Amino acid sequence: MKVSEIMASSVYTVSSDKSVSYAAERMNEWKVGSLIVVDHGMVMGIMTSRDVRSSHPNRIVADAMTPNPICTSPDRFIWDALKIMDRHEIERILIMEEDKMVGLATREAIKMKVSEFMDPLTGLYRAPYIQYAGEEFLKNRQPFHLLFIDLNDFGQINKRYGHPFGDDVIREFSNRAAAEVVEDRDFLCRYAGDEFVMITLADDSEVEHFIRLFSQPIVIDNIPVSAAVGHVNGHREPDFFTLSLREILGRASLLSTSLKVAAMAEGQSASK
């Protein structure tokens, strides 16, 4: 989901030569928590309720505003916009398109929408997140790697050790995977049950690192847990941009399944 889908297009403005008291009155009148400071069509800053509270009423807006407000574009993903807001510790972000102000988004509005995509057990995003990211890259003909990560023998883990332990496994594995994510390059979700999907713009060597890392067993309460990783490389698939994301996911899923089958056969052969 893009910022354009949740931003407020009605933005209230004030000029920098007005008094703080004037700005406070307008904010109260319009029932808004901020005003964009605009002079001669140029965005100069943002006047927030915090700025009002910390300034003398007789000061002018130019002296009390927060200059150079943090901006993003309307076509940015909402989860990326939230990361920007977290990094800068701001409650509102200005939406600009080709140097033109087109809207404003608040942390509250973005968090409410983002929460619809969150998996409560792991804190990762759910499948629609990866769907949005993958379809956007395909539309823009941006090649990517897709990793379909399926935990091995998870059904047996639940049966043998109980579902609470199974939840611990899911959380631990998701924490391990999330620690590897690089902002604006890697996109990770809990796809379903014990399955995870990563879309990444990383280079081949980094992707090989991911595959080794996710395939290596982790030990939780003395129980080793590993995963099978199906990999589709968008840089090497000749028909990559003729495929839908669903088809790419299907290919990666089948590859992970074939790895599981091969590992099972190898284990049975070794036990004879």
N, C-alpha and C positions, 0 to 999 in steps of 0.2 A: 504494500500500500504506500502511495506517495503522499508527501506533505500537502500537495494540492487538494487532496481529498478531504483533509480535515482542517485546513487553515481557515481563518476568518478573513473574508475578503473586504469586510467593512473595517477600515482602519481609521482611528481618530487621530487628528494631528493638532499641533500647536506650533507657533513660530517661536524662535529662540529669544525674542525681545519681550515676550510676555512675562508677567510676574509668576512666581511660584504659586501664589494664592489664586491667581487666575487659572493656572493649570489644575490646581486642586479642585476648584469649583467646577471646571469642565469635566474632570474625571468623576466627580460626584454626580453631576447632572446626567452624564452619559452612562454611569454605572460601569466604568471600565477601570482596569488596574494600571493602565499605562497610556501614554500619548507618544506618538512618533513626532519628533521635532523636525520640521521641514521649513527651509528657507529658500524661496525662489525655485521651488521644485526639487531641491537637493535635500536628501536625508542627512541631518546633522547629528542626530542622537536619539535617545529614547528617555522619556521622563516617566519613571515608575512611581508607584505609591511609596516605595522605600526612599526614593530621592526626595519626594515631597516631605516625608516625615523628618528627614535629616537636614532639611534646609530651612532658612528663615523665609517666611512668607513674602517678604519684600524683595528678596533676591530675584534676579531674572532667570528664566529657564536656562539660558546659555551657561550660567555659572553652576546650575544645580543638576543638569541632565547628565546621563551617562553617554559620553561620546562614542562614536564608532561602534554602534550596536552590532552584535553578532548576527550574521545573516546566513541563509541557506537558500537553495533553489527549490521551486515548487515540485520538481521531478525527483527530488531526493527521497529515499526510503524513510519512513517515519522513525524506524529504529535507529537509523544513522543520525537523524536530527536529534533524537533523544540523547545519543552519546555526546554530541557536540554540546548540548545544554548541560549535561552532567559535567563535562570537562571544564566548562567555563562557569559553572555554578550559577546559571541564569534561569529565570522562570518564563521568559518569553523570547522568541526568536523571530526575527524579521525575515519575510520571504521576498526575495528579489529575483527579478528576471530581466536580464539584459539592462542592468542598472536602473530598472524601474521597480518601485515598490508595488507588490501585488497582494500582500496580505500579511497576517501575523498569526503565529501559532503559540499556544501556551503549553507549558509542561503538563498541566493537568489534562488538557485535551489529548495530547500525544500519549501520555501514560495510560489514559483510559482506553485508547484504541490499541496500543501495544499490548495491554493486558489480555486482550482477546486472542493474541497469538502465543501466549506464554504457557509452557507446560508446568503445572504446579509442583510436580515431583522434582524436576531437575533445574528449573529456572531457565532452561533453554527455550528457544522458540519452537513452535510446532510446525507441522508440514506446510501450512499456507505460506509461511515465511520463505521457505526454500522454493516454493512454487513461484512466488513473486520475483525473487532474485533470479532464478533460472530463466524464466520467461522473458525478463527484461534483458538479460545478456543475449539470449537467442534473437530477440527482436533487433538488438543493436549489432548483431553478428560479432559478438565478443566471445571468442573461444574460452572454455574453462574446463577444469577437471571436475568430475563428479565422483565422489567416493560413497558407496553404499556399505555401511558398516553394520554387520549383523552379529550379535553376540552368540557364541557357540554354546549349545546345550543349555540355553536359558530355561527352557521348560523343565528340564531335569533338575536344575538348581532350585527352582520354585518347589518342585515336588519333594526334593530331598531335604532342603533346609528351610522351607517356608517362604511365603510371599514377603514378609517383612525383610528377610535377608535379601530376597530378590530386589526389593526396592533399594536396599543399600548398594547392591551391585550396580544398578542403573545410575544412582546418584554418583557413585565413585567414578564410574566410567565417564559419565558426562562431565564431571569436574576435570578429569584428566584431558578430555578432548577440548573443553572450553579454554583450558590454560594455553593451548597452542594457537588459538585464533588471533589473527592479526586484523585490526580494524580496516575496513574498506578493501580487504583482500580475501578473507575467508568468511564463509557463511555456513553456520552449523545449526542443525535442528534435531530434535528427537522426532523421528519420522512416525514411528508407531511401535508400541511395545518395547522390544529390545533392539530396535533398529534405529540407526542414526544416519543422517545424510549430511555430507559436507560438499559444498561447491566452493572451489578455490581458484584464484587467479595466480597462484604461486607457480614458480618454475618447476621443472621436472624433478630436480634434486630435492626440493622441499616436499613435493608430493610423495616421493619415495620415502622420505623421512616419516611423513604422516602414516603411510601404509605400514611401515615397520613398527612404528609406535603403537598403532591401534591393533596390530596383529599379535604383538607380544603379550603374553599373559600378565595380568596384574593379580596380586594375591590379596584377597580380602578375608580376614579371619581364617587364614591358612588354606583358603580355597582359591585355586588358580582360575582365573576367568580370562578368556581370550575372545577374539572376534575374527570373522572372515570379512575381508574388504574387497568389494568389487569396484573396479576402477574403469571409468570411461574417460579417455583423453581427447578433449575437443580439438586439440591441435593436430591430432593424427588421424582422426576419423574422417575419411573423405566425404561422407554424406552427413556430417554433423549438423549442418544448418538446414537440412531437409527433415530432421527429426523433431518431434515435439519433446517437451521436457518429460512427459509421461513415458515416451519410448526410450529416452536416455536413462531414466530411472529404472525402467524394465530391464534394459541391458545390464546395468550395473548390479541390479538385484540378482539376475540369473548368474552373473559371474561370481557373486558372493556365495550363492547356493552351490555352484560347482566346486568352489574351494572347500565348502563344508563337506560335500560328498567325498571329495578326494582325501580330506583329512580323516574322515571316518573310515574309509577303506584302508588307509595306511595304518590307522590304529588297530583295526581288526587283523591286518596282516602281521603286524608286529607282535600281537598277543598270541599268535598261533605257535 
